[in-house]
Amino acid sequence: MNESDNKDRAVQALKAGRLREKIMRSGRHCGITSQELALLECGESNEPLVRKTLEWLSKPNAMGFPALLESMPMRLEGRKGRPQQAYLLTEFGKLVLNELDPNLKARINKPKDAKDLNHRFALLDVFTRALQNGWQAQIEKVLRYGSGKEIRCDLLIHRPAGKLYIEIEQGLTRNNAARAVEKFRNWQAYALSTNSAPDLVFVFNLPDTRLGPTLAIWQEALGAEDFSLDVRYILVGMLEGQMFDTALKSFGVRMEPSDPVVPDAGSAAAPDISLPNASELLPDFDARVNEWDAAYHPADKVSAFFALMVQFYAASYGHGSLTKNDSDAYQYNELPERSLWLLRHYLNLPQNQIMYAELKHAMIWVQRRGSMGLIMLRNTICLILWDTFLKHHQLSMGGNLRMTLEVPDYTNFNSNFEVKVHMFEWENIFESDTQRDEACRALGWVLTTFFWYPEILGTGEKPWKNSKKLKAKNQADSAGDE
């Protein structure tokens, strides 16, 4: 049977069912629908009937034509309970809708990746809640201003009290901080051109535990230039079970602009201690950084993070067996120059600047605390590492990953402080015990370097080099040489 015959049969089947055509039309807005939106648009109260119709549209097996909708479980960040069922308009479904009504202009959802699909689903949720409020809403509305300029708004809501301009946002890294500044710059230009003050609301599709780093970047972007914009934000999880206007009044927060974090004198940039250039490592390294940045599922995020740590460690120590290491850095105690060069390069990337400044400040602070007991010192250093470097990589205390700070004593061979990392359960992350152990050793090495090589990484000075007498002597020697 050709496509034309399939399309004709599908049109007849839709018209034959009381709710089929109405529910299909609910997917026209953004190429995706849900039971909640279908109930609303159809004015129907019979939930089982609507659910059964949606299932038929996604699996019309007995009818002999392709599915009109694709069923997919989806969950918004911060929402509890079972995933909600989403229904994506298929290519065939779009053809059938256009056959029913050529003026409908149905759009199909073609997500580039999981993040793009989650953005679309969050947009559908906010759109549905706007309709529940009795408001009109336009998805991906293009606003034109000036001489041929335009700005695209995720959702434009028309209320009696005035328009709401909605932007759906998810995670944002410092790699993309310029995008945030550019977005505010465009909204400012729109406001000035139209002589208006747009009521701009950011809906973050993030759990509350991950809001902080993303919000900080947006606040810095808002404070980067002289933007006079009224911006509010709310977590998408706060909309659950509430009317949109009620949730916005109760949980909407004004976004305050902030200045970019500038390292103070106590956390100055790493000294320019010469290390052999290892830029040939960057292509593979950049791929690892991008892999971590793009990972969305927690298991993928952790796996990509450990792969990045192994990249640092292996630059000087190599891959392979943990019981026998043939690298010069291990066999002859050579300075692991390539690993340190790569780690210092990573710490100085723009997206790591806030974390790096906090890490340096905290490590310098703890080194200057001369009266701290050993137990308190161990606890403080571990807290610093969790609260700066590991937190920045979305890892927190109390889970499967554990970290200890081993101190020197007469029972072991190590006379220095050293971080040891352990992971108890790993089946969903590593393929073998060896791979897990190598990843844990790599992370432990990275965390240890902050007090093994403080002058190279800018995390402090060797205590004896901080002596006033030694500095005075060095200055005198330098003056004598002149």
BELSUL-V655925 format. One record per pair of residues at least 6 apart in sequence whose C-alpha atoms are under 7 Angstrom apart, sorted by the first residue. I is the first residue (numbers start at 1). J is the second residue. D is the distance in whole Angstrom. If there is no record, write none. Layout:
# BELSUL-V655925
I_J_D, I_J_D
This chain:
# BELSUL-V655925
6_65_5, 7_96_6, 10_65_7, 10_96_7, 11_96_6, 11_100_7, 14_20_5, 14_21_5, 15_21_6, 20_53_6, 22_42_6, 23_38_5, 23_42_7, 26_33_6, 26_37_7, 26_38_6, 26_41_7, 27_33_5, 27_89_6, 28_106_4, 28_107_6, 29_106_7, 29_107_7, 29_139_7, 30_107_6, 30_108_7, 30_109_7, 31_88_6, 31_89_5, 31_107_5, 31_108_4, 31_109_5, 32_86_7, 32_87_6, 32_88_4, 32_89_6, 32_109_7, 33_86_6, 33_87_5, 33_88_6, 34_85_7, 34_86_5, 34_87_6, 35_50_7, 35_51_6, 37_128_6, 39_45_7, 39_50_7, 57_67_6, 57_68_5, 57_69_6, 58_67_5, 58_68_6, 58_69_4, 58_70_5, 58_71_6, 59_67_6, 60_67_6, 66_92_7, 68_89_6, 68_90_6, 68_92_6, 68_93_4, 69_87_6, 69_88_5, 69_89_5, 69_90_5, 69_93_6, 70_87_5, 70_88_5, 70_89_6, 70_90_6, 71_85_7, 71_86_6, 71_87_5, 71_88_6, 72_85_6, 72_86_5, 72_87_6, 73_83_6, 73_84_6, 73_85_4, 73_86_6, 74_83_5, 74_84_5, 74_85_6, 74_86_6, 75_83_5, 75_84_6, 76_122_7, 76_205_7, 77_205_6, 77_206_5, 77_207_5, 77_237_6, 78_206_7, 78_207_5, 78_237_5, 79_237_5, 88_109_7, 89_108_6, 89_109_7, 90_108_7, 91_108_7, 94_106_6, 94_108_7, 97_106_7, 98_104_6, 98_105_7, 98_106_7, 111_117_5, 119_168_7, 122_205_7, 123_168_7, 127_137_7, 129_243_6, 129_244_6, 130_137_7, 130_244_6, 133_243_6, 133_244_7, 135_157_7, 135_158_6, 135_159_6, 136_157_6, 136_158_5, 137_155_7, 137_156_6, 137_157_4, 137_158_6, 138_155_6, 138_156_5, 138_157_7, 139_154_6, 139_155_5, 139_156_7, 140_152_6, 140_153_5, 140_154_4, 140_155_6, 141_152_6, 141_153_5, 141_154_7, 141_155_6, 141_156_6, 142_150_7, 142_151_6, 142_152_4, 142_153_6, 143_150_5, 143_151_5, 143_152_6, 144_150_4, 144_151_6, 145_190_6, 145_193_6, 145_194_7, 146_193_6, 151_186_7, 153_165_7, 153_166_7, 153_167_6, 154_166_6, 154_167_5, 154_168_7, 155_165_6, 155_166_5, 155_167_7, 156_163_7, 156_164_6, 156_165_5, 156_166_6, 157_163_6, 157_164_5, 157_165_6, 158_164_7, 163_199_7, 164_199_5, 164_200_6, 165_198_7, 165_199_6, 165_200_5, 165_201_6, 166_200_6, 166_201_5, 166_202_6, 167_201_6, 167_202_5, 167_203_6, 168_202_6, 168_203_5, 168_204_6, 169_202_7, 169_203_6, 169_204_5, 169_205_6, 170_204_6, 170_205_5, 170_206_6, 171_214_6, 172_214_5, 173_214_7, 173_351_6, 174_350_6, 174_351_4, 175_350_7, 175_351_5, 177_217_7, 180_218_6, 180_221_6, 181_221_5, 181_222_7, 184_222_7, 188_227_6, 188_229_7, 191_197_6, 191_198_7, 199_230_6, 199_231_7, 200_230_6, 200_231_5, 200_232_6, 201_231_6, 201_232_5, 201_233_5, 202_232_6, 202_233_4, 202_234_6, 203_233_6, 203_234_5, 203_235_6, 203_236_6, 204_234_6, 204_235_5, 204_236_6, 205_235_6, 205_236_5, 206_235_7, 219_255_7, 219_256_6, 219_257_5, 219_258_5, 220_257_6, 220_258_5, 220_259_5, 220_260_5, 222_257_5, 223_257_4, 223_258_5, 223_259_6, 224_259_7, 231_254_6, 231_255_5, 232_252_6, 232_253_5, 232_254_4, 232_255_5, 233_252_6, 233_253_5, 233_254_6, 233_255_6, 234_251_6, 234_252_5, 234_253_6, 238_247_7, 238_251_7, 239_247_6, 261_354_6, 263_357_5, 266_361_6, 266_364_7, 267_357_6, 267_360_5, 267_361_4, 267_364_7, 268_458_7, 269_458_6, 270_455_7, 270_456_6, 270_457_5, 270_458_4, 271_455_6, 271_456_6, 271_458_6, 273_456_6, 275_337_6, 275_341_6, 276_337_7, 278_338_6, 278_341_7, 285_311_7, 288_308_6, 289_308_7, 291_304_6, 292_301_6, 292_304_5, 292_305_6, 295_301_5, 299_428_7, 299_429_6, 303_429_6, 306_439_6, 309_439_7, 309_442_6, 309_443_5, 310_439_6, 310_442_5, 312_339_5, 312_342_6, 312_343_6, 313_339_6, 313_442_5, 315_338_6, 315_339_5, 316_329_6, 316_336_5, 316_337_7, 316_338_6, 316_339_5, 317_327_5, 317_329_6, 317_330_7, 318_327_7, 322_438_7, 328_334_6, 329_335_6, 329_336_6, 344_457_6, 347_356_6, 355_388_6, 355_389_7, 355_392_6, 358_388_7, 359_388_6, 359_389_7, 360_458_7, 360_459_5, 362_384_7, 363_459_6, 363_460_7, 364_459_6, 364_460_5, 378_405_6, 382_405_7, 386_396_7, 386_397_7, 390_396_7, 400_423_6, 400_424_6, 400_425_6, 401_422_6, 401_423_5, 401_424_7, 402_421_6, 402_422_5, 402_423_6, 403_419_7, 403_420_6, 403_421_5, 403_422_6, 404_419_6, 404_420_5, 404_421_7, 405_417_7, 405_418_6, 405_419_5, 405_420_6, 406_417_6, 406_418_5, 406_419_6, 407_416_7, 407_417_5, 407_418_7, 408_414_6, 408_415_5, 408_416_6, 408_417_6, 409_415_7, 418_448_6, 419_444_5, 419_447_6, 419_448_5, 420_444_5, 421_440_5, 421_441_7, 421_443_7, 421_444_5, 422_440_6, 430_436_6, 450_457_7, 450_459_6, 454_460_5, 454_461_6, 455_461_6
